[in-house]
Amino acid sequence: MSVYNPTSSRVRSDRAPRMAEPRAAIIATYAEWTAMSALRSSAPIRSRSDVYRALRAVNFKVLFDMSLGPIGRDDFDEWHEEAARAMLAREPRLTVGWATKILNVYLKTRVYVAAEGRENLMDMIHPPIDGGLWLGLSRQFAGQPEILAMTNCVSRIKGIVDYDCYRRIIDGCLAAAALLACRLIEVEQLWTGTEFSQSA
């Protein structure tokens, strides 16, 4: 059995080889886990195998290949729609609302939390849409019906049945982000999902 020697530049042959980039591997698998964990009992899929298979139908490499340079809004949004459609083709039990929620939680973890990805990617990613965000938007923008008409055009994830509906919600979130002077993903600061009653 080998013993790790931090001063040695040699790795003994009886040791298992190290992964080239362990941090990247940890982040990628953790991002998958957070996406799976964000699903609730009403989600059409909940098993690890179903969620991970759906995620792995998506070409994420294009977002994390630094040699491709900065990514812009049009390129990201085109990628996002194609990614949602790839997930739906792989897992037809999903709706656009659930597919985009899984994608967005994955990207929130990997891009916003872990700061991975191409230049500008953090400015492009979408907030995960769910009841907690809809409630927060309703509270924050109660006096701005034009924003709520876009963001709250449906009230349940399963109600997002086509990408045009989803795009309308994101357009509303972009307008909200402009008023909040924050990134699009940072509209999630309004999320109410951790609220609970203080009563005993």
Contacts in CASP RR format, 6 or more apart in sequence:
PFRMAT RR
TARGET T0000
AUTHOR 0000-0000-0000
METHOD contacts of the structure
MODEL  1
MSVYNPTSSRVRSDRAPRMAEPRAAIIATYAEWTAMSALRSSAPIRSRSD
VYRALRAVNFKVLFDMSLGPIGRDDFDEWHEEAARAMLAREPRLTVGWAT
KILNVYLKTRVYVAAEGRENLMDMIHPPIDGGLWLGLSRQFAGQPEILAM
TNCVSRIKGIVDYDCYRRIIDGCLAAAALLACRLIEVEQLWTGTEFSQSA
1 14 0 8 1.000
2 12 0 8 1.000
2 14 0 8 1.000
2 15 0 8 1.000
11 17 0 8 1.000
11 18 0 8 1.000
19 25 0 8 1.000
24 116 0 8 1.000
27 109 0 8 1.000
27 110 0 8 1.000
27 114 0 8 1.000
27 116 0 8 1.000
28 110 0 8 1.000
30 109 0 8 1.000
31 106 0 8 1.000
31 107 0 8 1.000
31 109 0 8 1.000
31 110 0 8 1.000
31 114 0 8 1.000
32 51 0 8 1.000
32 52 0 8 1.000
32 55 0 8 1.000
32 106 0 8 1.000
34 105 0 8 1.000
34 106 0 8 1.000
34 108 0 8 1.000
34 109 0 8 1.000
35 51 0 8 1.000
35 55 0 8 1.000
35 102 0 8 1.000
35 103 0 8 1.000
35 105 0 8 1.000
35 106 0 8 1.000
35 109 0 8 1.000
36 46 0 8 1.000
36 48 0 8 1.000
36 51 0 8 1.000
36 52 0 8 1.000
36 102 0 8 1.000
38 101 0 8 1.000
38 102 0 8 1.000
38 105 0 8 1.000
38 128 0 8 1.000
39 45 0 8 1.000
39 46 0 8 1.000
39 51 0 8 1.000
39 98 0 8 1.000
39 101 0 8 1.000
39 102 0 8 1.000
42 157 0 8 1.000
42 158 0 8 1.000
43 98 0 8 1.000
44 93 0 8 1.000
44 94 0 8 1.000
44 95 0 8 1.000
44 98 0 8 1.000
44 158 0 8 1.000
45 51 0 8 1.000
45 54 0 8 1.000
45 91 0 8 1.000
45 93 0 8 1.000
45 94 0 8 1.000
45 98 0 8 1.000
50 91 0 8 1.000
50 93 0 8 1.000
51 102 0 8 1.000
53 90 0 8 1.000
53 91 0 8 1.000
54 87 0 8 1.000
54 90 0 8 1.000
54 91 0 8 1.000
54 94 0 8 1.000
54 99 0 8 1.000
54 102 0 8 1.000
55 87 0 8 1.000
55 102 0 8 1.000
55 103 0 8 1.000
55 106 0 8 1.000
57 86 0 8 1.000
57 87 0 8 1.000
57 89 0 8 1.000
57 90 0 8 1.000
57 91 0 8 1.000
58 83 0 8 1.000
58 86 0 8 1.000
58 87 0 8 1.000
58 103 0 8 1.000
59 83 0 8 1.000
59 86 0 8 1.000
60 83 0 8 1.000
62 68 0 8 1.000
62 79 0 8 1.000
63 71 0 8 1.000
63 76 0 8 1.000
63 79 0 8 1.000
63 107 0 8 1.000
63 111 0 8 1.000
63 117 0 8 1.000
63 118 0 8 1.000
63 121 0 8 1.000
64 116 0 8 1.000
64 117 0 8 1.000
64 118 0 8 1.000
65 118 0 8 1.000
66 117 0 8 1.000
66 118 0 8 1.000
66 119 0 8 1.000
68 118 0 8 1.000
69 118 0 8 1.000
69 119 0 8 1.000
70 118 0 8 1.000
70 119 0 8 1.000
70 120 0 8 1.000
71 118 0 8 1.000
71 119 0 8 1.000
71 120 0 8 1.000
71 121 0 8 1.000
71 124 0 8 1.000
72 120 0 8 1.000
72 124 0 8 1.000
73 124 0 8 1.000
76 121 0 8 1.000
76 124 0 8 1.000
76 125 0 8 1.000
77 124 0 8 1.000
77 167 0 8 1.000
80 100 0 8 1.000
80 103 0 8 1.000
80 126 0 8 1.000
81 163 0 8 1.000
81 167 0 8 1.000
83 103 0 8 1.000
84 96 0 8 1.000
84 99 0 8 1.000
84 100 0 8 1.000
84 103 0 8 1.000
84 163 0 8 1.000
84 166 0 8 1.000
85 163 0 8 1.000
87 94 0 8 1.000
87 99 0 8 1.000
87 102 0 8 1.000
87 103 0 8 1.000
88 94 0 8 1.000
88 95 0 8 1.000
88 96 0 8 1.000
88 99 0 8 1.000
91 99 0 8 1.000
94 102 0 8 1.000
95 157 0 8 1.000
95 158 0 8 1.000
95 159 0 8 1.000
95 160 0 8 1.000
95 161 0 8 1.000
96 160 0 8 1.000
96 161 0 8 1.000
96 162 0 8 1.000
96 163 0 8 1.000
96 165 0 8 1.000
96 166 0 8 1.000
97 129 0 8 1.000
97 157 0 8 1.000
97 158 0 8 1.000
97 159 0 8 1.000
97 160 0 8 1.000
97 161 0 8 1.000
97 166 0 8 1.000
98 157 0 8 1.000
98 158 0 8 1.000
100 126 0 8 1.000
100 128 0 8 1.000
100 129 0 8 1.000
100 160 0 8 1.000
100 166 0 8 1.000
101 128 0 8 1.000
101 129 0 8 1.000
101 130 0 8 1.000
101 157 0 8 1.000
104 125 0 8 1.000
104 126 0 8 1.000
104 127 0 8 1.000
104 128 0 8 1.000
104 129 0 8 1.000
105 128 0 8 1.000
107 125 0 8 1.000
107 126 0 8 1.000
108 125 0 8 1.000
108 127 0 8 1.000
108 128 0 8 1.000
108 185 0 8 1.000
108 188 0 8 1.000
110 116 0 8 1.000
110 117 0 8 1.000
111 117 0 8 1.000
111 121 0 8 1.000
111 122 0 8 1.000
111 125 0 8 1.000
111 185 0 8 1.000
112 122 0 8 1.000
112 125 0 8 1.000
112 185 0 8 1.000
115 122 0 8 1.000
122 183 0 8 1.000
122 185 0 8 1.000
123 183 0 8 1.000
123 184 0 8 1.000
124 184 0 8 1.000
125 184 0 8 1.000
125 185 0 8 1.000
126 170 0 8 1.000
126 173 0 8 1.000
126 184 0 8 1.000
126 185 0 8 1.000
127 133 0 8 1.000
127 173 0 8 1.000
127 184 0 8 1.000
127 185 0 8 1.000
127 186 0 8 1.000
127 187 0 8 1.000
127 188 0 8 1.000
127 191 0 8 1.000
128 188 0 8 1.000
129 157 0 8 1.000
129 160 0 8 1.000
129 166 0 8 1.000
129 169 0 8 1.000
129 173 0 8 1.000
130 157 0 8 1.000
131 155 0 8 1.000
131 156 0 8 1.000
131 157 0 8 1.000
131 192 0 8 1.000
131 193 0 8 1.000
132 191 0 8 1.000
132 192 0 8 1.000
132 193 0 8 1.000
133 187 0 8 1.000
133 188 0 8 1.000
133 190 0 8 1.000
133 191 0 8 1.000
133 192 0 8 1.000
134 151 0 8 1.000
134 152 0 8 1.000
134 155 0 8 1.000
135 192 0 8 1.000
136 190 0 8 1.000
136 191 0 8 1.000
136 192 0 8 1.000
137 147 0 8 1.000
137 148 0 8 1.000
137 151 0 8 1.000
137 152 0 8 1.000
137 173 0 8 1.000
137 176 0 8 1.000
137 187 0 8 1.000
137 190 0 8 1.000
138 148 0 8 1.000
138 152 0 8 1.000
139 190 0 8 1.000
139 192 0 8 1.000
140 176 0 8 1.000
140 180 0 8 1.000
140 190 0 8 1.000
141 147 0 8 1.000
141 148 0 8 1.000
141 151 0 8 1.000
141 176 0 8 1.000
141 179 0 8 1.000
142 148 0 8 1.000
144 179 0 8 1.000
146 175 0 8 1.000
147 172 0 8 1.000
147 175 0 8 1.000
147 176 0 8 1.000
147 179 0 8 1.000
150 168 0 8 1.000
150 169 0 8 1.000
150 171 0 8 1.000
150 172 0 8 1.000
150 175 0 8 1.000
151 169 0 8 1.000
151 172 0 8 1.000
151 173 0 8 1.000
151 176 0 8 1.000
153 165 0 8 1.000
153 168 0 8 1.000
153 169 0 8 1.000
154 160 0 8 1.000
154 165 0 8 1.000
154 169 0 8 1.000
159 165 0 8 1.000
160 166 0 8 1.000
160 169 0 8 1.000
170 184 0 8 1.000
173 184 0 8 1.000
173 187 0 8 1.000
174 184 0 8 1.000
176 187 0 8 1.000
176 190 0 8 1.000
177 183 0 8 1.000
177 184 0 8 1.000
177 186 0 8 1.000
177 187 0 8 1.000
180 186 0 8 1.000
180 187 0 8 1.000
180 189 0 8 1.000
182 189 0 8 1.000
END
